[in-house]
Amino acid sequence: MHLTRPRAAQSQPFDIGFTGSSGPKYPLRMAITRALRAMPLRTYFGSWDPHNSANGGNGSWWRLSRKGYVEQLARTKMWVSTTGPEGIVGTRFFEVMASGTTLLLCNRVNTPSLWEDGVHVVMFDSMAELRSKVRHYLQFEAERRRIVGAARALVLERHTWEARAAFLTKATEDAIARHTSSGEPWFRPARRTSPSRSRLLGCYIFPPAGREGKGANISFVKQERFLAGMPYPRGFNVSDCEQTCGASAFFGMYCGGFCRGDAHYRGDCFCGSTAAFRELQRSGTCTYALRCNTTCSLTDERPCGGPRAMAVYRRRERSRLERADG
């Protein structure tokens, strides 16, 4: 992570900054940027989003250089960052804290071992609380600087790459010391809470190309869901899709993992009958497994599809379900 030289507050022309994608796939980030744009602030938003053209951009993705990113942090009093999938804290949190110049504002993170709210970072649970805290720390500069200083000291003590490497080395050494010579395996996969009821049949290009526009008519039916209160509320993992397609003999996962450049999205879920699967087989689009070998859950390593590729599963109860399909 980048450790910049602290600057005086007078050299910080921006009140608040944000970088990263904030389009429709990121409803939390969209709400944050919308709330901040409505305030009388000097803002820096260096990302592609629906308002990019309003800020002089052309709607295309761009990013700062490493040097430019460090310099922009140092020129900004507060920086907003959000957790990733499954509440993961990204390296940007620590980069902001290490700057010695900029206060980190983040959505609520239930990880008290990392830092303390109001001491090293400032957390918020709602847009109203975000606006209130932005106004507060712009008014009370000494308090902002106190948190900035404490954050930098904490990162230098615990969260540098050297500290990470030392932690991993110590954990590895401890594991080796505890390991017995009784033939016990070095690694045991985590047990799934709900055993799989389905078998992977293969990976298929989807929708099939070169069929005069008829590829999209293959009758696997896309499912939709919205998880209220979740930062990234759309999409499925394999277990979700398996449960959703409980009345179907087959289901498929499409475009999971990073195929959209966004691991937060999970994947698309399609339910299919026996006839739908046979139609897919006749399309002649079975492809190599690696095209579907992304994952879309931290607790489930089963293939979740990929770019233009669907991992198709058959449920073990298929005999009964196939009879129901007719």
DRENLO-225226 format. One record per residue (C-alpha): x, y, z. Coordinates in pm, whole numbers, plus 50000, padded with zeros to 5 digits. Each point is the difference from the previous one (the first is absolute). Layout:
% residues N
XYZ/...
END
This chain:
% residues 326
500005000050000/501125035449934/501395020250293/499935036749910/501545029250181/497345018550205/499095034649874/498595029950177/496235003649984/500355032649806/501234980549693/496854979149979/497675017149750/497464971349994/497584992850284/499214964249905/501084974349742/498974966649854/501444977149731/498514968349855/497044988549799/496665013050128/497504989849734/496744980450044/501834968550114/501115019550309/496855014450163/501815009250323/502665019749814/497365016549783/498155011350312/503235013550151/501065020049695/496435013149957/499905011550364/503395017149979/499225017649671/496955015550164/502215016850261/501975032549952/503364982149991/503205001249796/499964964349874/502284977049804/498234970249837/502514981449784/497914971949859/497594989149731/496435005350111/496705013949860/501145035650079/503444997049843/499205021749699/498705027450230/503515002450148/501685004549663/500514963149926/498874980649696/498334971050180/502974976549960/502034982850270/503235016650108/502224999550305/502755019450168/503624989549977/501544987450325/501715033250055/496855019149909/497934979150242/502395007150289/500095037049916/496205001749977/499624983850343/502345026050144/497935028149845/496714987750148/498805003550360/497704969650006/499734968949783/497064976249971/500564962749954/497574970850022/500384963450082/500034973949725/498084967249968/499194982350326/501095031550190/503654997449891/502255029250095/502155009749701/503575012949994/498745035149918/498835003650361/503584996050122/501445021949724/497795029050109/500854994450366/503734998049923/499995033149812/500285021050315/497895026349824/496514986649943/497164987950220/498474966649899/496184999249991/498554965149952/496774981050040/499664980850327/502614972350031/499474974750279/503704992850044/501115017150325/503404982649990/501005021349700/499325034850139/497685020550217/497205021949866/500585036650084/503644993250091/501614987449678/497125001849749/496485014249982/497144976249919/496435006749894/496824979149981/497845022949785/500215028849757/498695023550268/502824989550232/502545003649718/498885035849930/500045008550370/503534986950051/501335017249688/498695033350132/501414993050346/503564992149893/500115029149757/499095022750289/502394984950257/503344997549823/502034991550311/497794969950069/500374988149640/503785003750020/500094980350327/498274970349834/502225002849692/503134998450218/498724970550203/499104981349680/503495004249852/501644988550323/497774969250012/500794990349640/503755004250050/499804978050310/497674972149879/498915002449639/503015004449772/500804973149744/502944990350221/497634994850293/497704979049780/502924978349888/501184995450360/496494989750107/499684974349718/503494986550068/499234995650369/496634983349928/501714975949757/502764991750246/497444993450275/497994977249771/503124980249907/500964996450366/496514987150091/499804975349713/500414963950102/501654972049808/496934977550031/498955004449638/497465027250076/499485021149685/501525034749995/496785015449876/496344991650059/497455017949779/497295018650192/496814980050037/497075014449811/496955008250208/497734985049734/501424970449803/499725003049623/497054981849847/501225005649647/502664988849753/501885022149754/499244988949644/502205023349803/500775034949878/498045014849708/500415031849797/496935020450087/498065013149828/501254979649704/501335021049713/499564994849626/496404988250012/498485029549815/498975016950320/498264969350139/502594992550267/498265020750264/496854978949952/501524969450169/497514996250277/502025002650317/498085026450196/501945027950172/499155005950366/499965033150181/500315009150366/500735030750210/501454997450352/498825030350196/502605015550225/502984984549818/502675022849848/500074978149684/496494985649994/499784982349663/501294967249864/500324964150120/502604975550117/499664963149911/498124990750317/497565029049955/499264989449643/499694963450099/497365009250256/498195024549772/499724973749723/498664973550237/497104991349766/502264996249694/502114970449890/502915022149895/501505033850086/502845020749865/502375026850131/501085026949754/502625027550023/501134994650357/503145013050168/501855028049824/498464995449654/498475035150026/503105013750169/498014999050323/500104971150248/497235016550201/497364991449741/500164962150055/498424982349700/496794996649800/497774970150074/498024981249733/497504971950060/499364973949732/497884969649928/501214967749842/498845013049662/501995032250054/503164980550077/499574977749695/499575031149788/503235013850144/501774967249921/498765001149641/501405035149963/503484985049988/501455026450229/501614978450269/503375016050071/503054994050218/499475000750378/502385028750074/497605024349833/497564993750287/502534996050278/499365032850183/498474999250348/497425023550149/500124991050370/502784999750256/498584967750146/499224980749682/502644991849739/497624985049742/500165015449648/497805030849966/500245005749625/502035026649826/499935025549716/497504986449744/500124966150171/497484981550217/500834971950243/497074975649983/499004977950294/497594970650028/498234993550325/500294965350152/496224998150025/499895001749622/497964968049946/497015013850187/500485034749857/500344987549644/496744981450034/498425032650124/501475017949694/498124975649778/
END
